[in-house]
Amino acid sequence: MKNHGTVQSTIEPKETEITETKVFIASEVTPIDEPGTDEQPGFKGYSYNLVEYDKDEYIQMIQEQNTALENETTAIQMALCDVYEMLG
């Protein structure tokens, strides 16, 4: 993973962009419209946080998140069964 921090672009980023070998995640996208000065032109575009993953690293991260969600879902289902038994 490579965290690029806050970056700016004139093109609105996709939330997730997948290439042949990388996955880019853009978050906290904010439109920017800065006026220019005599010395510098203005900027109209977007500011956002950008994180880059190798594709295999991203797949592993998603798999771990899925496993955690499955475990949480099972725990919630078991708790609901207990509640239903107490009501029944």
Chimera marker file (.cmm) of the C-alpha trace (Angstrom):
<marker_set name="trace">
<marker id="1" x="0.000" y="0.000" z="0.000" r="1" g="1" b="0" radius="0.5"/>
<marker id="2" x="1.199" y="3.461" z="-0.826" r="1" g="1" b="0" radius="0.5"/>
<marker id="3" x="-0.660" y="6.384" z="0.718" r="1" g="1" b="0" radius="0.5"/>
<marker id="4" x="-0.285" y="9.402" z="-1.559" r="1" g="1" b="0" radius="0.5"/>
<marker id="5" x="-2.053" y="11.628" z="0.983" r="1" g="1" b="0" radius="0.5"/>
<marker id="6" x="-4.100" y="14.565" z="-0.249" r="1" g="1" b="0" radius="0.5"/>
<marker id="7" x="-3.757" y="15.189" z="-3.972" r="1" g="1" b="0" radius="0.5"/>
<marker id="8" x="-5.421" y="17.526" z="-6.447" r="1" g="1" b="0" radius="0.5"/>
<marker id="9" x="-6.670" y="16.915" z="-9.967" r="1" g="1" b="0" radius="0.5"/>
<marker id="10" x="-8.665" y="18.743" z="-12.592" r="1" g="1" b="0" radius="0.5"/>
<marker id="11" x="-10.552" y="15.492" z="-13.279" r="1" g="1" b="0" radius="0.5"/>
<marker id="12" x="-13.037" y="14.087" z="-10.751" r="1" g="1" b="0" radius="0.5"/>
<marker id="13" x="-11.603" y="10.767" z="-9.550" r="1" g="1" b="0" radius="0.5"/>
<marker id="14" x="-13.449" y="7.473" z="-9.508" r="1" g="1" b="0" radius="0.5"/>
<marker id="15" x="-13.924" y="6.064" z="-5.995" r="1" g="1" b="0" radius="0.5"/>
<marker id="16" x="-12.136" y="2.879" z="-7.118" r="1" g="1" b="0" radius="0.5"/>
<marker id="17" x="-9.960" y="2.645" z="-10.202" r="1" g="1" b="0" radius="0.5"/>
<marker id="18" x="-8.516" y="-0.701" z="-11.232" r="1" g="1" b="0" radius="0.5"/>
<marker id="19" x="-5.639" y="-1.098" z="-13.687" r="1" g="1" b="0" radius="0.5"/>
<marker id="20" x="-3.828" y="-4.266" z="-14.779" r="1" g="1" b="0" radius="0.5"/>
<marker id="21" x="-1.573" y="-4.286" z="-11.707" r="1" g="1" b="0" radius="0.5"/>
<marker id="22" x="-2.843" y="-1.585" z="-9.310" r="1" g="1" b="0" radius="0.5"/>
<marker id="23" x="-5.966" y="-0.450" z="-7.475" r="1" g="1" b="0" radius="0.5"/>
<marker id="24" x="-6.427" y="3.223" z="-6.595" r="1" g="1" b="0" radius="0.5"/>
<marker id="25" x="-8.898" y="4.287" z="-3.897" r="1" g="1" b="0" radius="0.5"/>
<marker id="26" x="-9.981" y="7.949" z="-3.775" r="1" g="1" b="0" radius="0.5"/>
<marker id="27" x="-11.797" y="9.193" z="-0.678" r="1" g="1" b="0" radius="0.5"/>
<marker id="28" x="-12.997" y="12.484" z="0.775" r="1" g="1" b="0" radius="0.5"/>
<marker id="29" x="-13.376" y="14.031" z="-2.680" r="1" g="1" b="0" radius="0.5"/>
<marker id="30" x="-13.921" y="17.790" z="-2.395" r="1" g="1" b="0" radius="0.5"/>
<marker id="31" x="-14.524" y="20.201" z="-5.285" r="1" g="1" b="0" radius="0.5"/>
<marker id="32" x="-12.098" y="23.144" z="-5.366" r="1" g="1" b="0" radius="0.5"/>
<marker id="33" x="-12.595" y="26.518" z="-7.056" r="1" g="1" b="0" radius="0.5"/>
<marker id="34" x="-9.676" y="28.768" z="-6.093" r="1" g="1" b="0" radius="0.5"/>
<marker id="35" x="-9.508" y="32.212" z="-7.677" r="1" g="1" b="0" radius="0.5"/>
<marker id="36" x="-6.333" y="33.264" z="-9.403" r="1" g="1" b="0" radius="0.5"/>
<marker id="37" x="-3.964" y="36.098" z="-8.507" r="1" g="1" b="0" radius="0.5"/>
<marker id="38" x="-1.736" y="38.333" z="-10.587" r="1" g="1" b="0" radius="0.5"/>
<marker id="39" x="1.158" y="35.902" z="-10.051" r="1" g="1" b="0" radius="0.5"/>
<marker id="40" x="-0.661" y="32.573" z="-10.277" r="1" g="1" b="0" radius="0.5"/>
<marker id="41" x="-3.681" y="31.257" z="-12.141" r="1" g="1" b="0" radius="0.5"/>
<marker id="42" x="-6.619" y="29.873" z="-10.194" r="1" g="1" b="0" radius="0.5"/>
<marker id="43" x="-7.401" y="26.193" z="-9.786" r="1" g="1" b="0" radius="0.5"/>
<marker id="44" x="-10.688" y="24.473" z="-10.501" r="1" g="1" b="0" radius="0.5"/>
<marker id="45" x="-10.743" y="20.766" z="-9.779" r="1" g="1" b="0" radius="0.5"/>
<marker id="46" x="-10.830" y="18.279" z="-6.931" r="1" g="1" b="0" radius="0.5"/>
<marker id="47" x="-8.915" y="17.519" z="-3.760" r="1" g="1" b="0" radius="0.5"/>
<marker id="48" x="-8.947" y="13.958" z="-2.381" r="1" g="1" b="0" radius="0.5"/>
<marker id="49" x="-7.034" y="11.325" z="-0.444" r="1" g="1" b="0" radius="0.5"/>
<marker id="50" x="-5.443" y="8.706" z="-2.693" r="1" g="1" b="0" radius="0.5"/>
<marker id="51" x="-4.267" y="5.243" z="-1.661" r="1" g="1" b="0" radius="0.5"/>
<marker id="52" x="-2.584" y="2.844" z="-4.110" r="1" g="1" b="0" radius="0.5"/>
<marker id="53" x="-2.555" y="-0.942" z="-3.687" r="1" g="1" b="0" radius="0.5"/>
<marker id="54" x="-0.952" y="-3.738" z="-5.648" r="1" g="1" b="0" radius="0.5"/>
<marker id="55" x="-3.800" y="-5.786" z="-7.075" r="1" g="1" b="0" radius="0.5"/>
<marker id="56" x="-2.932" y="-8.916" z="-5.018" r="1" g="1" b="0" radius="0.5"/>
<marker id="57" x="-2.629" y="-6.835" z="-1.853" r="1" g="1" b="0" radius="0.5"/>
<marker id="58" x="-6.063" y="-5.321" z="-2.494" r="1" g="1" b="0" radius="0.5"/>
<marker id="59" x="-7.656" y="-8.723" z="-3.102" r="1" g="1" b="0" radius="0.5"/>
<marker id="60" x="-6.179" y="-9.991" z="0.184" r="1" g="1" b="0" radius="0.5"/>
<marker id="61" x="-7.508" y="-6.928" z="2.047" r="1" g="1" b="0" radius="0.5"/>
<marker id="62" x="-11.012" y="-7.402" z="0.614" r="1" g="1" b="0" radius="0.5"/>
<marker id="63" x="-10.928" y="-11.119" z="1.524" r="1" g="1" b="0" radius="0.5"/>
<marker id="64" x="-10.008" y="-10.259" z="5.129" r="1" g="1" b="0" radius="0.5"/>
<marker id="65" x="-12.820" y="-7.698" z="5.298" r="1" g="1" b="0" radius="0.5"/>
<marker id="66" x="-15.305" y="-10.261" z="3.932" r="1" g="1" b="0" radius="0.5"/>
<marker id="67" x="-14.223" y="-12.811" z="6.528" r="1" g="1" b="0" radius="0.5"/>
<marker id="68" x="-14.639" y="-10.260" z="9.325" r="1" g="1" b="0" radius="0.5"/>
<marker id="69" x="-18.118" y="-9.338" z="8.044" r="1" g="1" b="0" radius="0.5"/>
<marker id="70" x="-19.123" y="-13.002" z="7.843" r="1" g="1" b="0" radius="0.5"/>
<marker id="71" x="-18.003" y="-13.505" z="11.460" r="1" g="1" b="0" radius="0.5"/>
<marker id="72" x="-19.950" y="-10.436" z="12.599" r="1" g="1" b="0" radius="0.5"/>
<marker id="73" x="-23.061" y="-11.622" z="10.734" r="1" g="1" b="0" radius="0.5"/>
<marker id="74" x="-22.854" y="-15.029" z="12.401" r="1" g="1" b="0" radius="0.5"/>
<marker id="75" x="-22.495" y="-13.413" z="15.841" r="1" g="1" b="0" radius="0.5"/>
<marker id="76" x="-25.539" y="-11.201" z="15.183" r="1" g="1" b="0" radius="0.5"/>
<marker id="77" x="-27.588" y="-14.191" z="14.004" r="1" g="1" b="0" radius="0.5"/>
<marker id="78" x="-26.670" y="-16.129" z="17.143" r="1" g="1" b="0" radius="0.5"/>
<marker id="79" x="-27.619" y="-13.165" z="19.343" r="1" g="1" b="0" radius="0.5"/>
<marker id="80" x="-30.967" y="-12.866" z="17.559" r="1" g="1" b="0" radius="0.5"/>
<marker id="81" x="-31.622" y="-16.573" z="18.110" r="1" g="1" b="0" radius="0.5"/>
<marker id="82" x="-31.008" y="-16.055" z="21.840" r="1" g="1" b="0" radius="0.5"/>
<marker id="83" x="-33.437" y="-13.109" z="21.887" r="1" g="1" b="0" radius="0.5"/>
<marker id="84" x="-36.120" y="-15.103" z="20.049" r="1" g="1" b="0" radius="0.5"/>
<marker id="85" x="-35.708" y="-18.012" z="22.491" r="1" g="1" b="0" radius="0.5"/>
<marker id="86" x="-36.090" y="-15.638" z="25.442" r="1" g="1" b="0" radius="0.5"/>
<marker id="87" x="-39.276" y="-14.166" z="23.925" r="1" g="1" b="0" radius="0.5"/>
<marker id="88" x="-40.724" y="-17.485" z="22.893" r="1" g="1" b="0" radius="0.5"/>
<link id1="1" id2="2" r="1" g="1" b="0" radius="0.2"/>
<link id1="2" id2="3" r="1" g="1" b="0" radius="0.2"/>
<link id1="3" id2="4" r="1" g="1" b="0" radius="0.2"/>
<link id1="4" id2="5" r="1" g="1" b="0" radius="0.2"/>
<link id1="5" id2="6" r="1" g="1" b="0" radius="0.2"/>
<link id1="6" id2="7" r="1" g="1" b="0" radius="0.2"/>
<link id1="7" id2="8" r="1" g="1" b="0" radius="0.2"/>
<link id1="8" id2="9" r="1" g="1" b="0" radius="0.2"/>
<link id1="9" id2="10" r="1" g="1" b="0" radius="0.2"/>
<link id1="10" id2="11" r="1" g="1" b="0" radius="0.2"/>
<link id1="11" id2="12" r="1" g="1" b="0" radius="0.2"/>
<link id1="12" id2="13" r="1" g="1" b="0" radius="0.2"/>
<link id1="13" id2="14" r="1" g="1" b="0" radius="0.2"/>
<link id1="14" id2="15" r="1" g="1" b="0" radius="0.2"/>
<link id1="15" id2="16" r="1" g="1" b="0" radius="0.2"/>
<link id1="16" id2="17" r="1" g="1" b="0" radius="0.2"/>
<link id1="17" id2="18" r="1" g="1" b="0" radius="0.2"/>
<link id1="18" id2="19" r="1" g="1" b="0" radius="0.2"/>
<link id1="19" id2="20" r="1" g="1" b="0" radius="0.2"/>
<link id1="20" id2="21" r="1" g="1" b="0" radius="0.2"/>
<link id1="21" id2="22" r="1" g="1" b="0" radius="0.2"/>
<link id1="22" id2="23" r="1" g="1" b="0" radius="0.2"/>
<link id1="23" id2="24" r="1" g="1" b="0" radius="0.2"/>
<link id1="24" id2="25" r="1" g="1" b="0" radius="0.2"/>
<link id1="25" id2="26" r="1" g="1" b="0" radius="0.2"/>
<link id1="26" id2="27" r="1" g="1" b="0" radius="0.2"/>
<link id1="27" id2="28" r="1" g="1" b="0" radius="0.2"/>
<link id1="28" id2="29" r="1" g="1" b="0" radius="0.2"/>
<link id1="29" id2="30" r="1" g="1" b="0" radius="0.2"/>
<link id1="30" id2="31" r="1" g="1" b="0" radius="0.2"/>
<link id1="31" id2="32" r="1" g="1" b="0" radius="0.2"/>
<link id1="32" id2="33" r="1" g="1" b="0" radius="0.2"/>
<link id1="33" id2="34" r="1" g="1" b="0" radius="0.2"/>
<link id1="34" id2="35" r="1" g="1" b="0" radius="0.2"/>
<link id1="35" id2="36" r="1" g="1" b="0" radius="0.2"/>
<link id1="36" id2="37" r="1" g="1" b="0" radius="0.2"/>
<link id1="37" id2="38" r="1" g="1" b="0" radius="0.2"/>
<link id1="38" id2="39" r="1" g="1" b="0" radius="0.2"/>
<link id1="39" id2="40" r="1" g="1" b="0" radius="0.2"/>
<link id1="40" id2="41" r="1" g="1" b="0" radius="0.2"/>
<link id1="41" id2="42" r="1" g="1" b="0" radius="0.2"/>
<link id1="42" id2="43" r="1" g="1" b="0" radius="0.2"/>
<link id1="43" id2="44" r="1" g="1" b="0" radius="0.2"/>
<link id1="44" id2="45" r="1" g="1" b="0" radius="0.2"/>
<link id1="45" id2="46" r="1" g="1" b="0" radius="0.2"/>
<link id1="46" id2="47" r="1" g="1" b="0" radius="0.2"/>
<link id1="47" id2="48" r="1" g="1" b="0" radius="0.2"/>
<link id1="48" id2="49" r="1" g="1" b="0" radius="0.2"/>
<link id1="49" id2="50" r="1" g="1" b="0" radius="0.2"/>
<link id1="50" id2="51" r="1" g="1" b="0" radius="0.2"/>
<link id1="51" id2="52" r="1" g="1" b="0" radius="0.2"/>
<link id1="52" id2="53" r="1" g="1" b="0" radius="0.2"/>
<link id1="53" id2="54" r="1" g="1" b="0" radius="0.2"/>
<link id1="54" id2="55" r="1" g="1" b="0" radius="0.2"/>
<link id1="55" id2="56" r="1" g="1" b="0" radius="0.2"/>
<link id1="56" id2="57" r="1" g="1" b="0" radius="0.2"/>
<link id1="57" id2="58" r="1" g="1" b="0" radius="0.2"/>
<link id1="58" id2="59" r="1" g="1" b="0" radius="0.2"/>
<link id1="59" id2="60" r="1" g="1" b="0" radius="0.2"/>
<link id1="60" id2="61" r="1" g="1" b="0" radius="0.2"/>
<link id1="61" id2="62" r="1" g="1" b="0" radius="0.2"/>
<link id1="62" id2="63" r="1" g="1" b="0" radius="0.2"/>
<link id1="63" id2="64" r="1" g="1" b="0" radius="0.2"/>
<link id1="64" id2="65" r="1" g="1" b="0" radius="0.2"/>
<link id1="65" id2="66" r="1" g="1" b="0" radius="0.2"/>
<link id1="66" id2="67" r="1" g="1" b="0" radius="0.2"/>
<link id1="67" id2="68" r="1" g="1" b="0" radius="0.2"/>
<link id1="68" id2="69" r="1" g="1" b="0" radius="0.2"/>
<link id1="69" id2="70" r="1" g="1" b="0" radius="0.2"/>
<link id1="70" id2="71" r="1" g="1" b="0" radius="0.2"/>
<link id1="71" id2="72" r="1" g="1" b="0" radius="0.2"/>
<link id1="72" id2="73" r="1" g="1" b="0" radius="0.2"/>
<link id1="73" id2="74" r="1" g="1" b="0" radius="0.2"/>
<link id1="74" id2="75" r="1" g="1" b="0" radius="0.2"/>
<link id1="75" id2="76" r="1" g="1" b="0" radius="0.2"/>
<link id1="76" id2="77" r="1" g="1" b="0" radius="0.2"/>
<link id1="77" id2="78" r="1" g="1" b="0" radius="0.2"/>
<link id1="78" id2="79" r="1" g="1" b="0" radius="0.2"/>
<link id1="79" id2="80" r="1" g="1" b="0" radius="0.2"/>
<link id1="80" id2="81" r="1" g="1" b="0" radius="0.2"/>
<link id1="81" id2="82" r="1" g="1" b="0" radius="0.2"/>
<link id1="82" id2="83" r="1" g="1" b="0" radius="0.2"/>
<link id1="83" id2="84" r="1" g="1" b="0" radius="0.2"/>
<link id1="84" id2="85" r="1" g="1" b="0" radius="0.2"/>
<link id1="85" id2="86" r="1" g="1" b="0" radius="0.2"/>
<link id1="86" id2="87" r="1" g="1" b="0" radius="0.2"/>
<link id1="87" id2="88" r="1" g="1" b="0" radius="0.2"/>
</marker_set>
